[in-house]
């Protein structure tokens, strides 16, 4: 009887500990980690560092974009991650590009996160376009990785 009561007490205490840890990881510290991952992704992007970018994404990552064409029709495309890396790394030194992150809205639930990130894209000091990057991330045992990225692109109506 005493052994059963001790076992039950241990189970409740352990359950409370696990719940507390889970609650901590879904709070602001997890949001900060997600933001750090995204910020590091753009650091690698600006440095054209494919190794850094690869270290921040899962083994399989989906990249997509959507926007309106000149005729006002919605366009949607999927890009291969390897093609994305190749295009970033092949930008000549004579072109200065910057994706300015203007806002972050991050939600986290256990091992999943969504980040809605406003941006403006500049080429050689000239405004090119703006939009939203929507990231999906998964926490692989303490290591947040990007699994999905879709962005919008336009020249007007930028959300900051």
N, C-alpha and C positions, 0 to 999 in steps of 0.2 A: 504494500500500500504506500509506504513512504517512497519507495523507489519509483512507483508510478507517478506520484505527486512531483518528485524531483524531475523526472523526465518531462512531464507536462510543463513545469515551470521553465525548464531549459528550452523547450520548443517555443513557448511564448516569448521568452527573452530573445532567442535567436531570430524568430519571426519579426519582432519589433526592430532588431538591429538591421535585418535585411531591408525592411520597409523604410527605415530611416536612411539607409545608404541609397536606396532607390530614389527617395524623395530628394536627397541632396543632389544626385546626378541629374535630376530633371529640373533643378533650379538654375539660378543665375550662373553658377560655375560651369555648368554644361553649356549654357549659352555663350559664355566667354570662350570656351574651348572651340565651339563651332565657329565663332567669329574669327578666332585665331587661325583656324584651318583655312577659311575662305580668304582671309587677308594674306596668308602665306601662299595660297594658290595664285593670287594676283601679284605677289612679289616675284614668284617664279615666272609668271606670265611676262611681267615687265623686264625681267632679266633674261628672258628667253631661255630659261633653265629647265629643260625637259625632265631632268632627274628630279628636281624639286617638285615639279607639277605631278609627275608619276607617283611620287611618294605620298601625295595627298588624295589620291583617288583609289577606288576599289579596283580589283582585277578587271572587272567589267564595268564600264561607265557609259552612260548614254548622254549624248550631247544633241540638243535640238534648238531650233530657233523659229520664231514666228514674227510676222509683221505684214504690213500692207505694201504691195508693189506700187508702181507709179500710176497704175489704173485703179488703184483702191481695192484690189482683190487681196484677200488673205493668203499669204504664203506660209508654208510650213515645211521644214526640212530636218533631216537627221544627218549628223556628221559623224564620221568615224573618228574615234579618239586619236588614232595614229595620224590621220590627215590633219587634225587640229594641231597636234604637236609639230608636225612637219611645217605647217604654214606659219606657226609662231616663230619657230627657230630659223626660218628662212627669210625673215624680214631683214632687209639690209640695214646696216648701221646708219645710213643716211636718213632713215625714217625714224622719227621720234614719235612713239605712241604712248598714250596713257589712258587707262580706264580708271576714272575718278569715281570712287564709291561714295555715294551721297547719302545713303540711309541703310539701316539694317532693321529688320523685324524678324526675330528668331523665335520659333517654338520648338520645344523639346519634350518628348515623351519617351522615357526609358532609353532605348537604344536607337531612336529615330529622331531626326531633326529636320526642320524646314527653315530655310532662310530666304527671305524676300529682300533683295539688295538692289537699291536704285543705283544707277550709274550714268555717267557721261563719258563718251569716248572722244578723245582728241588725237589728231594726227598733225605733227609738226606745228603744234600750237593752235591749230584750227579745229573748231567744233565739227565733229563728224556726225554723231548720232547719240541717242540716249535710250534708256529703257529700264527694264527690270531683269535681273538675273534671279531665277528661282532655283535654289539648290536643295537637293535631298541628300542627307547624310545619314550614315549608320555608324554607331559606336562599336567598333570591333575591339572589345575588351580594353577600353580606355584610349583607343586610337580612332578619332573621328575621321571617316573617309567619305569623300564625295562619290555618290553612286549615280547621280542624275543632275543634269543642268539644262534648263531651258531658259532662253532669253527672248525678250521682245526688243525690237529696234525701230526707231523712228527719229524724226528730226524735230518734232513739236510735241507739246504736252508732256514734257519731262516731269516725272515725279521726283521730288527731292526728299 
